[in-house]
Amino acid sequence: MSNSNKNWFIITSGVAPVYKEANFNSPCLTEVVYGESRRILIRKNNWLKISCEDGYEGWVNSFYGKLSSKKNKPTHIIVYPNKNGLFDPKFPFGAKVTEKLPGTIKITESLGLDQIIPIAKNLIGIPYKWGGKTSLGFDCSGLVQSVLSICGLDVLRDAYQQQEFFAEDEIQFGSAEPGDLHFFGKDGKITHVGFSTGGLGIIHSQGKVKVDSLDPSNEKVNQKLIDMTLSTHSIQRKFRTGKCLPPAQLMAIYSVGPFWF
């Protein structure tokens, strides 16, 4: 079968960066992970423009996978680290595999929102990576998107889009429950997001995935974040009311642009 009839690109490396343009010097928009099947939109030499699950479109080099006439059919997804607390670079957090491996759950299974913080804590120490959304590196919104997906809630890629999605579910900063979202920025522009641990703690990716305090009386307080606090939003309320939309529908509502740090 000729390559022209192969309209799917299956990721066979641990992770593949998705670029704005068809060259390695272009900004990285996001990532696709081992085992994902992405529809090919345009071909240009060794570059493929693909459509991502969350509605993003961008360019990936063919080095990172293989062409196929049909989608991959994974059965399990990597969620947990090994006994040493590490993830295999070949099969990072979020990788989709066709057999049961250590650290996997069935791909049809979702863990529930009460597992947001336990799952996020397994990722503490993973370095920050612009555009990253796996255990090879996370940016702030990539961490939120990836963890929520494992726990059964699909959201868009960028922090400002996530804030828009939860706009109707704003709550008081001090009433945040574990797994709720804190958003940060300047002049009303969202530039950062993280999970509340309940109380005045936060798990987020800033330099690395870490736990910080938002308590001004704590000597280890992250004052920079406190000064940039914009809003807090309830995850549980959104989930209970059944207002979640698939990413493809959400993309029709919100414009795309990489706003995270």
C-alpha positions as CSV (number, residue, x, y, z in Angstrom):
1,M,0.0,0.0,0.0
2,S,1.4,3.4,-1.0
3,N,1.9,6.0,1.7
4,S,-0.7,8.2,0.1
5,N,-3.3,5.8,1.4
6,K,-2.0,5.9,4.9
7,N,-3.8,8.7,6.6
8,W,-2.9,8.0,10.2
9,F,0.3,8.7,12.0
10,I,1.0,6.5,15.0
11,I,3.5,7.7,17.6
12,T,6.2,5.1,18.3
13,S,8.6,7.2,20.3
14,G,7.9,8.1,23.9
15,V,6.7,11.6,23.0
16,A,6.6,13.7,19.8
17,P,6.7,17.5,19.8
18,V,4.1,19.2,17.7
19,Y,5.4,22.4,16.1
20,K,3.6,25.5,14.8
21,E,5.4,25.2,11.5
22,A,7.2,22.4,9.7
23,N,10.7,22.9,11.1
24,F,12.5,22.2,14.4
25,N,13.1,25.9,15.1
26,S,9.3,26.7,15.2
27,P,7.6,27.1,18.5
28,C,6.4,23.8,20.1
29,L,2.6,23.9,20.6
30,T,2.1,20.7,22.4
31,E,3.0,17.0,22.4
32,V,1.6,13.7,21.3
33,V,2.4,10.5,23.2
34,Y,3.4,7.0,22.5
35,G,0.6,4.9,21.0
36,E,-1.6,7.9,19.9
37,S,-3.0,7.9,16.4
38,R,-3.3,11.3,14.8
39,R,-5.1,12.1,11.5
40,I,-2.7,13.4,8.8
41,L,-3.9,16.7,7.3
42,I,-1.0,17.8,5.1
43,R,2.3,16.2,4.1
44,K,5.5,18.2,3.4
45,N,8.7,16.1,2.9
46,N,9.4,14.5,6.3
47,W,6.8,16.6,8.1
48,L,3.2,15.9,8.7
49,K,0.5,18.3,9.8
50,I,-1.7,16.4,12.2
51,S,-4.9,17.0,14.2
52,C,-4.5,16.4,17.9
53,E,-7.2,15.0,20.2
54,D,-7.8,18.3,21.9
55,G,-8.3,20.2,18.6
56,Y,-4.8,21.5,18.2
57,E,-3.3,21.3,14.7
58,G,0.5,21.3,14.1
59,W,3.5,19.7,12.5
60,V,5.3,16.6,13.6
61,N,8.4,15.0,12.1
62,S,7.9,11.5,10.6
63,F,10.9,10.4,12.7
64,Y,8.6,10.0,15.7
65,G,6.3,7.4,14.4
66,K,4.9,5.5,11.4
67,L,2.3,5.9,8.8
68,S,-0.7,3.7,8.8
69,S,-4.0,3.1,7.0
70,K,-5.8,2.6,10.3
71,K,-5.7,3.8,13.8
72,N,-3.8,2.1,16.6
73,K,-6.0,0.2,19.1
74,P,-4.5,0.6,22.5
75,T,-6.0,-1.1,25.5
76,H,-4.1,0.4,28.4
77,I,-2.6,3.7,29.4
78,I,0.4,4.4,31.6
79,V,-0.6,6.1,34.9
80,Y,1.6,5.0,37.7
81,P,5.4,5.1,38.1
82,N,7.5,2.0,38.8
83,K,8.5,0.8,42.2
84,N,11.3,3.3,42.2
85,G,8.9,6.2,41.6
86,L,10.1,6.6,38.0
87,F,8.5,6.4,34.5
88,D,10.1,4.6,31.6
89,P,11.0,7.3,29.0
90,K,9.8,4.9,26.3
91,F,6.4,4.7,28.0
92,P,5.9,8.0,29.8
93,F,2.8,9.1,31.8
94,G,-0.1,9.0,29.4
95,A,1.4,6.5,26.9
96,K,-1.2,4.3,25.2
97,V,-0.1,0.6,24.9
98,T,-1.7,-2.5,23.5
99,E,-1.0,-4.8,26.5
100,K,-1.2,-4.6,30.3
101,L,2.1,-3.3,31.6
102,P,3.2,-2.3,35.1
103,G,1.6,1.0,36.0
104,T,-1.3,0.8,33.5
105,I,-5.0,1.0,33.7
106,K,-7.5,0.0,31.1
107,I,-8.0,2.8,28.5
108,T,-11.7,2.6,29.1
109,E,-11.3,3.2,32.8
110,S,-11.2,6.6,34.4
111,L,-10.0,7.0,38.0
112,G,-12.4,9.7,39.2
113,L,-11.8,13.2,40.4
114,D,-10.9,12.2,43.9
115,Q,-7.6,10.8,42.4
116,I,-6.5,14.2,40.9
117,I,-4.1,15.0,43.7
118,P,-2.8,11.5,44.3
119,I,-2.0,11.2,40.5
120,A,-0.4,14.7,40.5
121,K,1.7,13.9,43.5
122,N,3.2,10.9,41.6
123,L,4.5,13.5,39.1
124,I,6.3,15.8,41.6
125,G,9.9,16.5,40.6
126,I,9.3,16.1,36.8
127,P,11.0,19.1,35.1
128,Y,9.1,21.9,33.5
129,K,9.0,21.7,29.7
130,W,7.4,24.2,27.4
131,G,4.6,22.4,25.5
132,G,5.2,19.3,27.6
133,K,2.4,17.0,28.8
134,T,4.1,13.8,29.9
135,S,6.5,12.5,32.6
136,L,9.3,13.7,30.3
137,G,8.3,17.2,31.2
138,F,5.2,19.3,31.8
139,D,4.2,22.9,31.4
140,C,1.5,24.1,33.8
141,S,-1.5,23.6,31.6
142,G,-0.2,20.3,30.2
143,L,0.0,19.0,33.7
144,V,-3.6,20.0,34.3
145,Q,-4.9,18.6,31.0
146,S,-3.1,15.3,31.3
147,V,-4.0,14.6,34.9
148,L,-7.7,15.5,34.4
149,S,-7.9,13.3,31.3
150,I,-6.7,10.3,33.4
151,C,-9.3,11.2,36.0
152,G,-12.1,11.3,33.4
153,L,-12.4,14.9,32.4
154,D,-11.2,16.3,29.1
155,V,-10.3,19.9,28.9
156,L,-8.5,22.1,26.3
157,R,-4.7,22.6,26.2
158,D,-4.0,26.2,27.3
159,A,-4.5,27.8,30.7
160,Y,-6.7,30.6,29.4
161,Q,-8.9,28.0,27.7
162,Q,-9.2,26.0,30.8
163,Q,-10.2,29.1,32.8
164,E,-12.9,29.8,30.2
165,F,-14.1,26.3,30.4
166,F,-14.6,26.6,34.2
167,A,-15.8,30.2,34.1
168,E,-19.2,29.5,35.4
169,D,-17.8,27.5,38.3
170,E,-15.7,30.2,40.0
171,I,-15.5,29.9,43.8
172,Q,-13.8,31.8,46.6
173,F,-10.0,31.2,46.8
174,G,-10.2,30.0,50.4
175,S,-13.0,27.4,49.7
176,A,-11.0,25.4,47.2
177,E,-11.2,21.6,47.5
178,P,-8.4,19.2,46.5
179,G,-8.3,19.1,42.7
180,D,-9.9,22.5,42.1
181,L,-8.0,24.9,39.9
182,H,-6.2,28.2,40.7
183,F,-5.5,30.5,37.8
184,F,-2.9,33.2,37.8
185,G,-1.8,36.1,35.5
186,K,-1.5,39.8,35.1
187,D,-4.0,42.4,33.8
188,G,-6.7,39.8,33.5
189,K,-4.6,37.6,31.2
190,I,-4.3,34.0,32.3
191,T,-0.7,32.7,32.2
192,H,-0.5,30.0,34.8
193,V,-2.7,27.3,36.4
194,G,-2.3,24.7,39.1
195,F,-4.3,22.2,41.3
196,S,-5.4,23.2,44.7
197,T,-4.4,20.6,47.3
198,G,-7.2,22.0,49.5
199,G,-6.6,24.8,51.9
200,L,-3.8,27.0,50.7
201,G,-1.6,24.5,48.9
202,I,-1.0,24.1,45.2
203,I,0.5,21.4,42.9
204,H,1.8,23.0,39.7
205,S,4.6,23.0,37.1
206,Q,6.9,26.0,37.6
207,G,10.5,25.0,37.1
208,K,9.3,21.5,38.0
209,V,6.2,19.9,39.2
210,K,6.0,20.8,42.9
211,V,3.9,21.6,45.9
212,D,3.9,25.3,47.0
213,S,2.1,27.2,49.7
214,L,-0.2,30.1,49.0
215,D,-0.4,30.9,52.7
216,P,1.2,34.3,53.4
217,S,2.0,33.2,56.9
218,N,4.0,30.2,55.6
219,E,7.8,30.9,55.4
220,K,7.8,28.8,52.2
221,V,5.0,30.8,50.5
222,N,5.2,31.4,46.8
223,Q,4.6,35.1,47.0
224,K,4.9,35.5,43.2
225,L,1.8,33.4,42.7
226,I,-0.2,35.1,45.4
227,D,0.5,38.4,43.7
228,M,-0.7,37.0,40.4
229,T,-3.9,35.2,41.7
230,L,-6.9,35.8,39.4
231,S,-9.5,33.2,40.1
232,T,-10.3,29.8,41.6
233,H,-12.7,27.3,40.0
234,S,-14.5,24.2,41.1
235,I,-13.8,20.9,39.3
236,Q,-16.4,19.0,41.2
237,R,-19.2,21.4,40.3
238,K,-18.5,21.2,36.6
239,F,-18.4,17.4,36.8
240,R,-21.6,17.0,38.8
241,T,-23.7,19.2,36.5
242,G,-22.6,17.3,33.4
243,K,-21.6,20.4,31.5
244,C,-18.4,19.0,30.1
245,L,-17.9,19.1,26.3
246,P,-15.6,17.0,24.1
247,P,-12.4,18.9,23.2
248,A,-13.5,19.1,19.5
249,Q,-16.6,21.0,20.5
250,L,-14.8,23.2,22.8
251,M,-12.3,24.2,20.1
252,A,-15.2,25.6,18.1
253,I,-15.9,28.0,21.1
254,Y,-12.4,29.2,22.1
255,S,-9.6,30.4,19.8
256,V,-6.2,28.6,20.1
257,G,-3.0,30.2,21.3
258,P,-0.2,29.0,23.6
259,F,-0.5,30.9,26.8
260,W,1.3,29.0,29.6
261,F,4.6,29.2,31.4
